Amino acid sequence: MNIEFEKKTFETPSYDLVTGEIANDYRKDTRINIDIYVSRYVQLTDGFGADVAISSNILRNISNDAYNDYSVKNYSFSIGISL
């Protein structure tokens, strides 16, 4: 598991997406990123096994600029075979 937290202030203004006017003199973002990875090796027979893994990534960028305010979620499942 990995958790990252970051705050940024940009020199550029934030804009209102509807009117196009400046909403704030400085764009401010708070970014949170969480990665989770779980893996398990399973011995199936003598000399033959499988590695099963699941992972997830959640990214949230909170911004006073609507264009840069977003969330992303990824999920994956994998199987590796060893001979």
C-alpha positions in Angstrom: 0.0 0.0 0.0 1.3 3.4 -0.9 -0.4 6.8 -0.1 0.8 10.1 -1.4 -0.5 13.6 -0.5 0.5 16.8 -2.2 -0.5 20.4 -2.2 0.4 22.9 -4.9 -0.2 26.5 -5.6 0.2 27.7 -9.2 1.1 31.2 -10.4 -1.7 30.9 -13.0 -5.3 31.8 -12.1 -8.2 29.4 -11.9 -11.1 29.9 -14.3 -14.8 29.3 -14.2 -15.7 26.8 -17.0 -19.1 28.4 -17.7 -18.2 32.1 -18.0 -14.4 31.8 -18.7 -13.8 34.5 -16.1 -11.0 34.2 -13.5 -12.4 32.5 -10.4 -9.3 32.9 -8.2 -5.9 34.6 -8.7 -4.0 31.4 -8.0 -4.9 27.8 -8.8 -4.7 25.6 -5.8 -4.6 21.8 -6.0 -4.6 19.1 -3.4 -3.7 15.7 -4.9 -4.2 12.3 -3.1 -3.0 9.1 -4.7 -3.6 5.6 -3.1 -2.1 2.4 -4.5 -3.0 -1.0 -3.2 -1.4 -4.3 -4.5 -2.0 -7.8 -3.1 -0.3 -10.9 -4.5 -0.4 -14.5 -3.5 1.7 -17.5 -5.0 -0.2 -20.8 -5.1 1.6 -24.1 -5.6 -0.7 -26.1 -7.8 1.5 -29.2 -8.4 5.2 -30.1 -7.9 7.1 -27.6 -10.0 3.9 -25.8 -11.2 2.3 -22.7 -9.6 0.4 -19.6 -10.2 0.8 -16.0 -8.9 -2.5 -14.3 -8.5 -2.6 -10.5 -7.9 -5.1 -7.7 -7.6 -4.3 -4.0 -7.6 -6.1 -0.7 -7.4 -5.1 2.9 -7.9 -7.3 5.8 -6.8 -6.3 9.4 -7.7 -8.1 12.5 -6.6 -7.1 16.0 -7.6 -9.1 18.6 -5.8 -8.7 22.0 -7.4 -10.3 25.5 -7.3 -10.1 25.3 -11.1 -13.0 23.1 -12.4 -11.0 21.8 -15.4 -8.4 20.4 -13.1 -10.8 18.9 -10.5 -11.0 15.2 -11.3 -10.9 11.6 -10.0 -9.4 8.5 -11.6 -9.9 4.9 -10.5 -8.1 1.8 -11.9 -8.5 -1.8 -11.0 -6.5 -4.8 -12.3 -6.4 -8.6 -11.9 -3.5 -10.7 -13.0 -2.4 -14.4 -13.1 1.2 -15.5 -13.7 2.0 -19.1 -14.4 5.4 -20.7 -13.4 6.6 -24.0 -14.8 
